[in-house]
Amino acid sequence: MKRLIFSITAFILTTSMYAQEITGSWYGKISVQSLEMRLVFNISASDTAFTATMDSPDQGVAGIPATSVFFINPMIKIVIANAGIEYNGVFTGETILGTFRQGGMSVPMNLSRRAPEGPKRPQEPRKPYPYKSEEVTFLNQKDKIELAGTLTLPADGKPVAAVILVSGSGPQNRDEELVGHKPFLVISDYLTKRGIAVLRYDDRGVGKSKGKHSSATTFDFASDAYAAVEYLRNREEMKGIKIGIAGHSEGGIIAPLVAERDKELGFIILMAGPGVSGAQIIISQQRLIGERSGADKATLDEYESITRDLYKLIETEKDNPDIKVKLMDFFSKNAPEASEKQLEAQIAAVAYPWMITFVTHDPSETLTKLTLPVLAINGTNDLQVPYRENLGKIRSSLLKAHNNNEASFSKNVEIIEYDGLNHLFQHSETGLPAEYGKIEETISPDVLEKMASWIISKSK
């Protein structure tokens, strides 16, 4: 129940007197470790109760329902239990002065009725577009899930090739929207202007797509991407042209999985795609981000040792129905000061289908089976999927797929590392995730041009 009804007359009077004043949208920002994030609370009232939803524009998320809303003028409390969020504030009429809490974090956040000006995003296209843009739906026949997206086509309706954009980890909408950027919107705009049809879609359970995101694994998302390929293949405009997939981050694991299944796929682009297991990705990621953030070596060494032991345990016990018991023992030994609630939260963060699949899956095993055209790109400032070990493993795996024939490999595979680009392919100073939203550039023009020219060259 999202409503909490008080029977006392005083509360009913307070509700009726002040509901008009506090209802509506309230805008604020939180700052954590130099990262700023905009949040919006949308408050509504009936005769006896208040309800609210929360939006996170920089994460592309809207309409998160509050579990409960308490308002006795001037005090307001908004709770979103499943996200561990609590906001406590004092209503002054024009503002709400308060504190935002999530988990063990507590930061000040004041709200006002005026939306703060969003960051500049000069690469985002503005309507009217010089090409066709169509809302589409398609069905994952295997899982019986309807997915929704946007298909963009050249104005003449005759694309030279088609590409499906597949997002990275976490719930992502069709624009892969995060920290105020819409990378897939920018990519689709650029490619379509070059004559390439582009399909981008909401992840299952996100936006207009059906299904449940939280229970899905990488293999389920690969099934969705395969359904997108089948959908395009059955459209009249796509007859006789090559259809490929461009996957970013986890999408760079998904694209090879689809290519292994679908021998008719024309090409794949791995944008910061992993070449090593998720366990190794996270271990490397933690160290690099820790080093750039100023953490000392001893702390990082200790944390890496614990993380390696954790992932070895998950690898060993991944099929054990009692894995949570094993994890409770592991976390209890490594964090004896933690409360039972904290230990349960740690277990929940690793013992769910997607995470178990991600940390144990080795993408190189799939790459060794692929001989279709592949473009693999990454930036030297990528701290999330470190370029050196991942591009190196992608290269050796694809070379093996070509039976160590350098001529065949060179004809079909191109691997590029871009100096100074981060995980989102932005020009960056440190590569830290905290920079992403502060950078005006959504994606390097060099990367956009390379994607377009490479797709066209492989589609002749």
TORKOL-4160 file (C-alpha; in steps of 0.2 Angstrom, whole numbers, padded with zeros to 4 digits, m for minus):
460
<pt num="1" X="0000" Y="0000" Z="0000"/>
<pt num="2" X="0007" Y="0017" Z="m0005"/>
<pt num="3" X="m0006" Y="0026" Z="0006"/>
<pt num="4" X="m0005" Y="0028" Z="0024"/>
<pt num="5" X="m0021" Y="0034" Z="0032"/>
<pt num="6" X="m0022" Y="0043" Z="0049"/>
<pt num="7" X="m0038" Y="0043" Z="0058"/>
<pt num="8" X="m0034" Y="0058" Z="0069"/>
<pt num="9" X="m0044" Y="0074" Z="0065"/>
<pt num="10" X="m0029" Y="0085" Z="0067"/>
<pt num="11" X="m0020" Y="0076" Z="0053"/>
<pt num="12" X="m0035" Y="0077" Z="0041"/>
<pt num="13" X="m0036" Y="0095" Z="0044"/>
<pt num="14" X="m0018" Y="0097" Z="0041"/>
<pt num="15" X="m0020" Y="0088" Z="0025"/>
<pt num="16" X="m0034" Y="0098" Z="0018"/>
<pt num="17" X="m0026" Y="0115" Z="0023"/>
<pt num="18" X="m0009" Y="0112" Z="0016"/>
<pt num="19" X="m0011" Y="0099" Z="0002"/>
<pt num="20" X="m0013" Y="0112" Z="m0011"/>
<pt num="21" X="0003" Y="0120" Z="m0006"/>
<pt num="22" X="0015" Y="0105" Z="m0005"/>
<pt num="23" X="0008" Y="0095" Z="m0020"/>
<pt num="24" X="0017" Y="0096" Z="m0037"/>
<pt num="25" X="0035" Y="0093" Z="m0042"/>
<pt num="26" X="0050" Y="0097" Z="m0032"/>
<pt num="27" X="0067" Y="0098" Z="m0039"/>
<pt num="28" X="0084" Y="0096" Z="m0031"/>
<pt num="29" X="0102" Y="0089" Z="m0032"/>
<pt num="30" X="0113" Y="0078" Z="m0022"/>
<pt num="31" X="0132" Y="0079" Z="m0023"/>
<pt num="32" X="0142" Y="0063" Z="m0018"/>
<pt num="33" X="0161" Y="0062" Z="m0021"/>
<pt num="34" X="0160" Y="0076" Z="m0034"/>
<pt num="35" X="0146" Y="0068" Z="m0043"/>
<pt num="36" X="0130" Y="0078" Z="m0045"/>
<pt num="37" X="0113" Y="0070" Z="m0048"/>
<pt num="38" X="0097" Y="0078" Z="m0051"/>
<pt num="39" X="0081" Y="0071" Z="m0042"/>
<pt num="40" X="0063" Y="0075" Z="m0043"/>
<pt num="41" X="0049" Y="0071" Z="m0030"/>
<pt num="42" X="0031" Y="0072" Z="m0037"/>
<pt num="43" X="0019" Y="0074" Z="m0023"/>
<pt num="44" X="0000" Y="0071" Z="m0024"/>
<pt num="45" X="m0013" Y="0072" Z="m0011"/>
<pt num="46" X="m0031" Y="0065" Z="m0008"/>
<pt num="47" X="m0042" Y="0070" Z="0006"/>
<pt num="48" X="m0034" Y="0058" Z="0018"/>
<pt num="49" X="m0016" Y="0054" Z="0012"/>
<pt num="50" X="m0001" Y="0059" Z="0002"/>
<pt num="51" X="0008" Y="0049" Z="m0012"/>
<pt num="52" X="0024" Y="0053" Z="m0021"/>
<pt num="53" X="0035" Y="0046" Z="m0035"/>
<pt num="54" X="0053" Y="0050" Z="m0038"/>
<pt num="55" X="0062" Y="0054" Z="m0054"/>
<pt num="56" X="0081" Y="0053" Z="m0058"/>
<pt num="57" X="0083" Y="0062" Z="m0074"/>
<pt num="58" X="0102" Y="0059" Z="m0075"/>
<pt num="59" X="0099" Y="0040" Z="m0074"/>
<pt num="60" X="0084" Y="0041" Z="m0086"/>
<pt num="61" X="0072" Y="0034" Z="m0073"/>
<pt num="62" X="0055" Y="0041" Z="m0069"/>
<pt num="63" X="0040" Y="0037" Z="m0058"/>
<pt num="64" X="0048" Y="0027" Z="m0044"/>
<pt num="65" X="0034" Y="0025" Z="m0032"/>
<pt num="66" X="0036" Y="0030" Z="m0014"/>
<pt num="67" X="0032" Y="0017" Z="m0001"/>
<pt num="68" X="0025" Y="0030" Z="0011"/>
<pt num="69" X="0023" Y="0049" Z="0013"/>
<pt num="70" X="0021" Y="0058" Z="0030"/>
<pt num="71" X="0017" Y="0076" Z="0030"/>
<pt num="72" X="0012" Y="0086" Z="0046"/>
<pt num="73" X="0016" Y="0104" Z="0042"/>
<pt num="74" X="0030" Y="0109" Z="0041"/>
<pt num="75" X="0038" Y="0091" Z="0042"/>
<pt num="76" X="0038" Y="0079" Z="0027"/>
<pt num="77" X="0046" Y="0062" Z="0026"/>
<pt num="78" X="0046" Y="0052" Z="0010"/>
<pt num="79" X="0052" Y="0033" Z="0010"/>
<pt num="80" X="0056" Y="0022" Z="m0005"/>
<pt num="81" X="0059" Y="0006" Z="0005"/>
<pt num="82" X="0065" Y="m0005" Z="m0009"/>
<pt num="83" X="0079" Y="0007" Z="m0014"/>
<pt num="84" X="0083" Y="0011" Z="0004"/>
<pt num="85" X="0079" Y="0029" Z="0001"/>
<pt num="86" X="0072" Y="0041" Z="0014"/>
<pt num="87" X="0070" Y="0060" Z="0013"/>
<pt num="88" X="0066" Y="0071" Z="0028"/>
<pt num="89" X="0063" Y="0089" Z="0025"/>
<pt num="90" X="0055" Y="0105" Z="0032"/>
<pt num="91" X="0042" Y="0114" Z="0021"/>
<pt num="92" X="0044" Y="0133" Z="0020"/>
<pt num="93" X="0032" Y="0137" Z="0006"/>
<pt num="94" X="0044" Y="0140" Z="m0008"/>
<pt num="95" X="0057" Y="0127" Z="m0003"/>
<pt num="96" X="0059" Y="0111" Z="0006"/>
<pt num="97" X="0075" Y="0110" Z="0017"/>
<pt num="98" X="0080" Y="0093" Z="0020"/>
<pt num="99" X="0092" Y="0078" Z="0020"/>
<pt num="100" X="0093" Y="0063" Z="0008"/>
<pt num="101" X="0098" Y="0046" Z="0014"/>
<pt num="102" X="0102" Y="0030" Z="0005"/>
<pt num="103" X="0110" Y="0015" Z="0014"/>
<pt num="104" X="0124" Y="0023" Z="0025"/>
<pt num="105" X="0125" Y="0039" Z="0015"/>
<pt num="106" X="0117" Y="0055" Z="0021"/>
<pt num="107" X="0118" Y="0071" Z="0011"/>
<pt num="108" X="0109" Y="0088" Z="0012"/>
<pt num="109" X="0096" Y="0091" Z="m0002"/>
<pt num="110" X="0085" Y="0106" Z="m0003"/>
<pt num="111" X="0070" Y="0106" Z="m0015"/>
<pt num="112" X="0062" Y="0120" Z="m0025"/>
<pt num="113" X="0048" Y="0121" Z="m0037"/>
<pt num="114" X="0060" Y="0127" Z="m0051"/>
<pt num="115" X="0069" Y="0114" Z="m0061"/>
<pt num="116" X="0088" Y="0117" Z="m0061"/>
<pt num="117" X="0095" Y="0120" Z="m0078"/>
<pt num="118" X="0101" Y="0104" Z="m0086"/>
<pt num="119" X="0119" Y="0102" Z="m0092"/>
<pt num="120" X="0122" Y="0107" Z="m0110"/>
<pt num="121" X="0121" Y="0092" Z="m0123"/>
<pt num="122" X="0126" Y="0100" Z="m0140"/>
<pt num="123" X="0126" Y="0084" Z="m0149"/>
<pt num="124" X="0108" Y="0079" Z="m0145"/>
<pt num="125" X="0098" Y="0081" Z="m0161"/>
<pt num="126" X="0082" Y="0092" Z="m0161"/>
<pt num="127" X="0066" Y="0089" Z="m0171"/>
<pt num="128" X="0062" Y="0089" Z="m0185"/>
<pt num="129" X="0074" Y="0076" Z="m0190"/>
<pt num="130" X="0080" Y="0074" Z="m0208"/>
<pt num="131" X="0075" Y="0056" Z="m0208"/>
<pt num="132" X="0061" Y="0044" Z="m0203"/>
<pt num="133" X="0058" Y="0040" Z="m0185"/>
<pt num="134" X="0046" Y="0026" Z="m0181"/>
<pt num="135" X="0040" Y="0019" Z="m0164"/>
<pt num="136" X="0040" Y="0000" Z="m0165"/>
<pt num="137" X="0037" Y="m0015" Z="m0155"/>
<pt num="138" X="0043" Y="m0033" Z="m0158"/>
<pt num="139" X="0041" Y="m0050" Z="m0149"/>
<pt num="140" X="0054" Y="m0061" Z="m0140"/>
<pt num="141" X="0046" Y="m0077" Z="m0145"/>
<pt num="142" X="0056" Y="m0087" Z="m0133"/>
<pt num="143" X="0051" Y="m0078" Z="m0117"/>
<pt num="144" X="0035" Y="m0070" Z="m0124"/>
<pt num="145" X="0040" Y="m0053" Z="m0120"/>
<pt num="146" X="0036" Y="m0037" Z="m0130"/>
<pt num="147" X="0050" Y="m0025" Z="m0132"/>
<pt num="148" X="0048" Y="m0007" Z="m0138"/>
<pt num="149" X="0060" Y="0005" Z="m0147"/>
<pt num="150" X="0063" Y="0017" Z="m0160"/>
<pt num="151" X="0068" Y="0013" Z="m0178"/>
<pt num="152" X="0076" Y="0027" Z="m0188"/>
<pt num="153" X="0078" Y="0026" Z="m0207"/>
<pt num="154" X="0085" Y="0037" Z="m0221"/>
<pt num="155" X="0072" Y="0049" Z="m0228"/>
<pt num="156" X="0071" Y="0039" Z="m0244"/>
<pt num="157" X="0068" Y="0023" Z="m0234"/>
<pt num="158" X="0082" Y="0014" Z="m0242"/>
<pt num="159" X="0096" Y="0011" Z="m0229"/>
<pt num="160" X="0113" Y="0004" Z="m0235"/>
<pt num="161" X="0114" Y="m0006" Z="m0219"/>
<pt num="162" X="0105" Y="m0008" Z="m0202"/>
<pt num="163" X="0112" Y="m0009" Z="m0184"/>
<pt num="164" X="0104" Y="m0013" Z="m0168"/>
<pt num="165" X="0111" Y="m0004" Z="m0152"/>
<pt num="166" X="0112" Y="m0014" Z="m0137"/>
<pt num="167" X="0115" Y="m0006" Z="m0120"/>
<pt num="168" X="0126" Y="m0009" Z="m0105"/>
<pt num="169" X="0122" Y="m0016" Z="m0088"/>
<pt num="170" X="0108" Y="m0010" Z="m0078"/>
<pt num="171" X="0090" Y="m0005" Z="m0083"/>
<pt num="172" X="0093" Y="0006" Z="m0098"/>
<pt num="173" X="0080" Y="0015" Z="m0109"/>
<pt num="174" X="0082" Y="0016" Z="m0128"/>
<pt num="175" X="0093" Y="0031" Z="m0128"/>
<pt num="176" X="0105" Y="0022" Z="m0115"/>
<pt num="177" X="0102" Y="0038" Z="m0105"/>
<pt num="178" X="0113" Y="0041" Z="m0090"/>
<pt num="179" X="0120" Y="0056" Z="m0080"/>
<pt num="180" X="0111" Y="0068" Z="m0093"/>
<pt num="181" X="0118" Y="0060" Z="m0108"/>
<pt num="182" X="0109" Y="0050" Z="m0122"/>
<pt num="183" X="0123" Y="0041" Z="m0131"/>
<pt num="184" X="0111" Y="0030" Z="m0142"/>
<pt num="185" X="0101" Y="0045" Z="m0147"/>
<pt num="186" X="0117" Y="0053" Z="m0153"/>
<pt num="187" X="0123" Y="0038" Z="m0162"/>
<pt num="188" X="0107" Y="0034" Z="m0170"/>
<pt num="189" X="0106" Y="0052" Z="m0177"/>
<pt num="190" X="0123" Y="0051" Z="m0184"/>
<pt num="191" X="0122" Y="0034" Z="m0192"/>
<pt num="192" X="0105" Y="0037" Z="m0199"/>
<pt num="193" X="0111" Y="0053" Z="m0208"/>
<pt num="194" X="0124" Y="0042" Z="m0216"/>
<pt num="195" X="0111" Y="0031" Z="m0223"/>
<pt num="196" X="0111" Y="0017" Z="m0210"/>
<pt num="197" X="0095" Y="0011" Z="m0202"/>
<pt num="198" X="0096" Y="0010" Z="m0183"/>
<pt num="199" X="0085" Y="0001" Z="m0170"/>
<pt num="200" X="0087" Y="0006" Z="m0152"/>
<pt num="201" X="0075" Y="m0001" Z="m0139"/>
<pt num="202" X="0071" Y="m0001" Z="m0120"/>
<pt num="203" X="0078" Y="m0015" Z="m0110"/>
<pt num="204" X="0065" Y="m0027" Z="m0104"/>
<pt num="205" X="0056" Y="m0020" Z="m0090"/>
<pt num="206" X="0061" Y="m0002" Z="m0094"/>
<pt num="207" X="0051" Y="0011" Z="m0103"/>
<pt num="208" X="0038" Y="0004" Z="m0114"/>
<pt num="209" X="0046" Y="m0013" Z="m0115"/>
<pt num="210" X="0037" Y="m0027" Z="m0105"/>
<pt num="211" X="0045" Y="m0041" Z="m0094"/>
<pt num="212" X="0055" Y="m0040" Z="m0078"/>
<pt num="213" X="0073" Y="m0033" Z="m0079"/>
<pt num="214" X="0078" Y="m0038" Z="m0061"/>
<pt num="215" X="0077" Y="m0057" Z="m0064"/>
<pt num="216" X="0085" Y="m0057" Z="m0081"/>
<pt num="217" X="0103" Y="m0062" Z="m0085"/>
<pt num="218" X="0115" Y="m0058" Z="m0099"/>
<pt num="219" X="0108" Y="m0073" Z="m0109"/>
<pt num="220" X="0091" Y="m0066" Z="m0108"/>
<pt num="221" X="0096" Y="m0049" Z="m0114"/>
<pt num="222" X="0105" Y="m0058" Z="m0129"/>
<pt num="223" X="0088" Y="m0067" Z="m0132"/>
<pt num="224" X="0080" Y="m0049" Z="m0133"/>
<pt num="225" X="0094" Y="m0043" Z="m0145"/>
<pt num="226" X="0091" Y="m0059" Z="m0156"/>
<pt num="227" X="0072" Y="m0055" Z="m0157"/>
<pt num="228" X="0077" Y="m0037" Z="m0163"/>
<pt num="229" X="0088" Y="m0045" Z="m0177"/>
<pt num="230" X="0073" Y="m0056" Z="m0182"/>
<pt num="231" X="0061" Y="m0041" Z="m0182"/>
<pt num="232" X="0072" Y="m0031" Z="m0194"/>
<pt num="233" X="0075" Y="m0045" Z="m0205"/>
<pt num="234" X="0057" Y="m0047" Z="m0208"/>
<pt num="235" X="0054" Y="m0029" Z="m0213"/>
<pt num="236" X="0053" Y="m0025" Z="m0232"/>
<pt num="237" X="0066" Y="m0011" Z="m0231"/>
<pt num="238" X="0079" Y="m0023" Z="m0224"/>
<pt num="239" X="0079" Y="m0035" Z="m0238"/>
<pt num="240" X="0096" Y="m0038" Z="m0246"/>
<pt num="241" X="0106" Y="m0027" Z="m0233"/>
<pt num="242" X="0117" Y="m0032" Z="m0219"/>
<pt num="243" X="0111" Y="m0031" Z="m0202"/>
<pt num="244" X="0123" Y="m0030" Z="m0187"/>
<pt num="245" X="0124" Y="m0026" Z="m0168"/>
<pt num="246" X="0133" Y="m0012" Z="m0159"/>
<pt num="247" X="0134" Y="m0017" Z="m0141"/>
<pt num="248" X="0141" Y="m0005" Z="m0127"/>
<pt num="249" X="0149" Y="m0012" Z="m0112"/>
<pt num="250" X="0138" Y="m0028" Z="m0107"/>
<pt num="251" X="0131" Y="m0025" Z="m0125"/>
<pt num="252" X="0148" Y="m0030" Z="m0130"/>
<pt num="253" X="0146" Y="m0047" Z="m0122"/>
<pt num="254" X="0128" Y="m0049" Z="m0130"/>
<pt num="255" X="0133" Y="m0045" Z="m0148"/>
<pt num="256" X="0145" Y="m0060" Z="m0149"/>
<pt num="257" X="0132" Y="m0071" Z="m0141"/>
<pt num="258" X="0119" Y="m0067" Z="m0154"/>
<pt num="259" X="0132" Y="m0068" Z="m0168"/>
<pt num="260" X="0137" Y="m0086" Z="m0162"/>
<pt num="261" X="0118" Y="m0090" Z="m0163"/>
<pt num="262" X="0114" Y="m0081" Z="m0179"/>
<pt num="263" X="0126" Y="m0086" Z="m0193"/>
<pt num="264" X="0118" Y="m0073" Z="m0205"/>
<pt num="265" X="0122" Y="m0058" Z="m0194"/>
<pt num="266" X="0132" Y="m0046" Z="m0204"/>
<pt num="267" X="0144" Y="m0038" Z="m0192"/>
<pt num="268" X="0146" Y="m0033" Z="m0174"/>
<pt num="269" X="0154" Y="m0018" Z="m0165"/>
<pt num="270" X="0161" Y="m0020" Z="m0148"/>
<pt num="271" X="0160" Y="m0003" Z="m0139"/>
<pt num="272" X="0170" Y="m0005" Z="m0123"/>
<pt num="273" X="0166" Y="m0023" Z="m0124"/>
<pt num="274" X="0173" Y="m0036" Z="m0111"/>
<pt num="275" X="0186" Y="m0049" Z="m0117"/>
<pt num="276" X="0188" Y="m0056" Z="m0100"/>
<pt num="277" X="0176" Y="m0062" Z="m0086"/>
<pt num="278" X="0165" Y="m0051" Z="m0076"/>
<pt num="279" X="0175" Y="m0056" Z="m0061"/>
<pt num="280" X="0191" Y="m0049" Z="m0068"/>
<pt num="281" X="0182" Y="m0034" Z="m0075"/>
<pt num="282" X="0176" Y="m0029" Z="m0058"/>
<pt num="283" X="0193" Y="m0032" Z="m0050"/>
<pt num="284" X="0202" Y="m0022" Z="m0062"/>
<pt num="285" X="0189" Y="m0008" Z="m0062"/>
<pt num="286" X="0190" Y="m0007" Z="m0043"/>
<pt num="287" X="0208" Y="m0005" Z="m0043"/>
<pt num="288" X="0209" Y="0008" Z="m0057"/>
<pt num="289" X="0195" Y="0019" Z="m0050"/>
<pt num="290" X="0202" Y="0017" Z="m0032"/>
<pt num="291" X="0220" Y="0023" Z="m0038"/>
<pt num="292" X="0212" Y="0038" Z="m0048"/>
<pt num="293" X="0202" Y="0042" Z="m0033"/>
<pt num="294" X="0217" Y="0042" Z="m0021"/>
<pt num="295" X="0215" Y="0026" Z="m0011"/>
<pt num="296" X="0231" Y="0019" Z="m0004"/>
<pt num="297" X="0239" Y="0003" Z="m0011"/>
<pt num="298" X="0238" Y="m0007" Z="0005"/>
<pt num="299" X="0219" Y="m0004" Z="0006"/>
<pt num="300" X="0217" Y="m0008" Z="m0013"/>
<pt num="301" X="0227" Y="m0024" Z="m0011"/>
<pt num="302" X="0217" Y="m0030" Z="0004"/>
<pt num="303" X="0201" Y="m0026" Z="m0005"/>
<pt num="304" X="0206" Y="m0035" Z="m0021"/>
<pt num="305" X="0211" Y="m0051" Z="m0011"/>
<pt num="306" X="0194" Y="m0052" Z="m0003"/>
<pt num="307" X="0185" Y="m0048" Z="m0020"/>
<pt num="308" X="0195" Y="m0062" Z="m0028"/>
<pt num="309" X="0190" Y="m0075" Z="m0014"/>
<pt num="310" X="0172" Y="m0069" Z="m0016"/>
<pt num="311" X="0171" Y="m0073" Z="m0034"/>
<pt num="312" X="0180" Y="m0089" Z="m0033"/>
<pt num="313" X="0167" Y="m0094" Z="m0020"/>
<pt num="314" X="0153" Y="m0089" Z="m0032"/>
<pt num="315" X="0161" Y="m0098" Z="m0046"/>
<pt num="316" X="0162" Y="m0114" Z="m0036"/>
<pt num="317" X="0145" Y="m0113" Z="m0028"/>
<pt num="318" X="0135" Y="m0105" Z="m0042"/>
<pt num="319" X="0124" Y="m0120" Z="m0044"/>
<pt num="320" X="0122" Y="m0123" Z="m0026"/>
<pt num="321" X="0105" Y="m0119" Z="m0019"/>
<pt num="322" X="0113" Y="m0115" Z="m0003"/>
<pt num="323" X="0124" Y="m0102" Z="m0010"/>
<pt num="324" X="0117" Y="m0088" Z="0001"/>
<pt num="325" X="0122" Y="m0098" Z="0017"/>
<pt num="326" X="0140" Y="m0100" Z="0010"/>
<pt num="327" X="0140" Y="m0081" Z="0007"/>
<pt num="328" X="0134" Y="m0077" Z="0024"/>
<pt num="329" X="0148" Y="m0086" Z="0031"/>
<pt num="330" X="0161" Y="m0078" Z="0019"/>
<pt num="331" X="0154" Y="m0060" Z="0023"/>
<pt num="332" X="0153" Y="m0064" Z="0042"/>
<pt num="333" X="0172" Y="m0068" Z="0042"/>
<pt num="334" X="0177" Y="m0054" Z="0032"/>
<pt num="335" X="0166" Y="m0041" Z="0040"/>
<pt num="336" X="0164" Y="m0046" Z="0058"/>
<pt num="337" X="0158" Y="m0029" Z="0063"/>
<pt num="338" X="0143" Y="m0029" Z="0051"/>
<pt num="339" X="0125" Y="m0031" Z="0057"/>
<pt num="340" X="0115" Y="m0045" Z="0050"/>
<pt num="341" X="0105" Y="m0032" Z="0040"/>
<pt num="342" X="0121" Y="m0026" Z="0032"/>
<pt num="343" X="0127" Y="m0044" Z="0028"/>
<pt num="344" X="0110" Y="m0048" Z="0020"/>
<pt num="345" X="0112" Y="m0032" Z="0009"/>
<pt num="346" X="0129" Y="m0038" Z="0004"/>
<pt num="347" X="0123" Y="m0055" Z="m0001"/>
<pt num="348" X="0108" Y="m0048" Z="m0010"/>
<pt num="349" X="0121" Y="m0037" Z="m0020"/>
<pt num="350" X="0130" Y="m0053" Z="m0027"/>
<pt num="351" X="0118" Y="m0068" Z="m0026"/>
<pt num="352" X="0106" Y="m0064" Z="m0039"/>
<pt num="353" X="0105" Y="m0071" Z="m0057"/>
<pt num="354" X="0112" Y="m0057" Z="m0067"/>
<pt num="355" X="0128" Y="m0055" Z="m0056"/>
<pt num="356" X="0131" Y="m0073" Z="m0054"/>
<pt num="357" X="0131" Y="m0075" Z="m0073"/>
<pt num="358" X="0141" Y="m0059" Z="m0076"/>
<pt num="359" X="0155" Y="m0063" Z="m0064"/>
<pt num="360" X="0157" Y="m0082" Z="m0070"/>
<pt num="361" X="0154" Y="m0079" Z="m0089"/>
<pt num="362" X="0170" Y="m0079" Z="m0100"/>
<pt num="363" X="0166" Y="m0069" Z="m0116"/>
<pt num="364" X="0182" Y="m0075" Z="m0124"/>
<pt num="365" X="0175" Y="m0092" Z="m0126"/>
<pt num="366" X="0162" Y="m0085" Z="m0138"/>
<pt num="367" X="0174" Y="m0074" Z="m0147"/>
<pt num="368" X="0185" Y="m0089" Z="m0152"/>
<pt num="369" X="0170" Y="m0095" Z="m0163"/>
<pt num="370" X="0167" Y="m0079" Z="m0173"/>
<pt num="371" X="0173" Y="m0075" Z="m0190"/>
<pt num="372" X="0161" Y="m0061" Z="m0195"/>
<pt num="373" X="0167" Y="m0043" Z="m0197"/>
<pt num="374" X="0171" Y="m0036" Z="m0180"/>
<pt num="375" X="0176" Y="m0018" Z="m0174"/>
<pt num="376" X="0182" Y="m0017" Z="m0156"/>
<pt num="377" X="0185" Y="0000" Z="m0149"/>
<pt num="378" X="0189" Y="0007" Z="m0132"/>
<pt num="379" X="0197" Y="0022" Z="m0124"/>
<pt num="380" X="0213" Y="0023" Z="m0114"/>
<pt num="381" X="0204" Y="0032" Z="m0100"/>
<pt num="382" X="0191" Y="0018" Z="m0098"/>
<pt num="383" X="0191" Y="0013" Z="m0080"/>
<pt num="384" X="0176" Y="0002" Z="m0080"/>
<pt num="385" X="0181" Y="m0010" Z="m0094"/>
<pt num="386" X="0200" Y="m0007" Z="m0095"/>
<pt num="387" X="0206" Y="m0006" Z="m0113"/>
<pt num="388" X="0223" Y="m0015" Z="m0112"/>
<pt num="389" X="0217" Y="m0032" Z="m0105"/>
<pt num="390" X="0201" Y="m0032" Z="m0114"/>
<pt num="391" X="0206" Y="m0027" Z="m0131"/>
<pt num="392" X="0221" Y="m0038" Z="m0129"/>
<pt num="393" X="0210" Y="m0053" Z="m0125"/>
<pt num="394" X="0197" Y="m0049" Z="m0139"/>
<pt num="395" X="0212" Y="m0049" Z="m0151"/>
<pt num="396" X="0219" Y="m0065" Z="m0146"/>
<pt num="397" X="0202" Y="m0073" Z="m0146"/>
<pt num="398" X="0197" Y="m0067" Z="m0163"/>
<pt num="399" X="0214" Y="m0072" Z="m0170"/>
<pt num="400" X="0211" Y="m0090" Z="m0163"/>
<pt num="401" X="0194" Y="m0089" Z="m0172"/>
<pt num="402" X="0203" Y="m0086" Z="m0188"/>
<pt num="403" X="0215" Y="m0101" Z="m0185"/>
<pt num="404" X="0229" Y="m0088" Z="m0181"/>
<pt num="405" X="0229" Y="m0083" Z="m0200"/>
<pt num="406" X="0234" Y="m0064" Z="m0199"/>
<pt num="407" X="0228" Y="m0061" Z="m0216"/>
<pt num="408" X="0210" Y="m0067" Z="m0213"/>
<pt num="409" X="0210" Y="m0058" Z="m0196"/>
<pt num="410" X="0216" Y="m0042" Z="m0203"/>
<pt num="411" X="0203" Y="m0043" Z="m0217"/>
<pt num="412" X="0188" Y="m0045" Z="m0205"/>
<pt num="413" X="0194" Y="m0037" Z="m0188"/>
<pt num="414" X="0199" Y="m0020" Z="m0183"/>
<pt num="415" X="0204" Y="m0015" Z="m0165"/>
<pt num="416" X="0206" Y="0003" Z="m0160"/>
<pt num="417" X="0211" Y="0011" Z="m0144"/>
<pt num="418" X="0206" Y="0030" Z="m0143"/>
<pt num="419" X="0218" Y="0041" Z="m0132"/>
<pt num="420" X="0210" Y="0050" Z="m0118"/>
<pt num="421" X="0192" Y="0043" Z="m0121"/>
<pt num="422" X="0182" Y="0036" Z="m0106"/>
<pt num="423" X="0170" Y="0022" Z="m0104"/>
<pt num="424" X="0157" Y="0032" Z="m0113"/>
<pt num="425" X="0169" Y="0037" Z="m0127"/>
<pt num="426" X="0170" Y="0055" Z="m0121"/>
<pt num="427" X="0186" Y="0065" Z="m0120"/>
<pt num="428" X="0191" Y="0065" Z="m0102"/>
<pt num="429" X="0203" Y="0070" Z="m0089"/>
<pt num="430" X="0203" Y="0056" Z="m0077"/>
<pt num="431" X="0191" Y="0043" Z="m0084"/>
<pt num="432" X="0182" Y="0043" Z="m0067"/>
<pt num="433" X="0163" Y="0040" Z="m0068"/>
<pt num="434" X="0160" Y="0056" Z="m0058"/>
<pt num="435" X="0166" Y="0066" Z="m0074"/>
<pt num="436" X="0153" Y="0058" Z="m0086"/>
<pt num="437" X="0139" Y="0070" Z="m0082"/>
<pt num="438" X="0150" Y="0086" Z="m0081"/>
<pt num="439" X="0157" Y="0083" Z="m0099"/>
<pt num="440" X="0147" Y="0092" Z="m0112"/>
<pt num="441" X="0152" Y="0079" Z="m0126"/>
<pt num="442" X="0141" Y="0064" Z="m0127"/>
<pt num="443" X="0152" Y="0054" Z="m0138"/>
<pt num="444" X="0168" Y="0058" Z="m0148"/>
<pt num="445" X="0165" Y="0063" Z="m0166"/>
<pt num="446" X="0179" Y="0052" Z="m0171"/>
<pt num="447" X="0171" Y="0037" Z="m0164"/>
<pt num="448" X="0154" Y="0041" Z="m0173"/>
<pt num="449" X="0163" Y="0043" Z="m0190"/>
<pt num="450" X="0173" Y="0027" Z="m0188"/>
<pt num="451" X="0157" Y="0018" Z="m0184"/>
<pt num="452" X="0148" Y="0025" Z="m0199"/>
<pt num="453" X="0162" Y="0022" Z="m0211"/>
<pt num="454" X="0166" Y="0005" Z="m0205"/>
<pt num="455" X="0148" Y="m0001" Z="m0206"/>
<pt num="456" X="0147" Y="0006" Z="m0224"/>
<pt num="457" X="0163" Y="m0003" Z="m0229"/>
<pt num="458" X="0157" Y="m0019" Z="m0222"/>
<pt num="459" X="0140" Y="m0018" Z="m0231"/>
<pt num="460" X="0146" Y="m0017" Z="m0249"/>
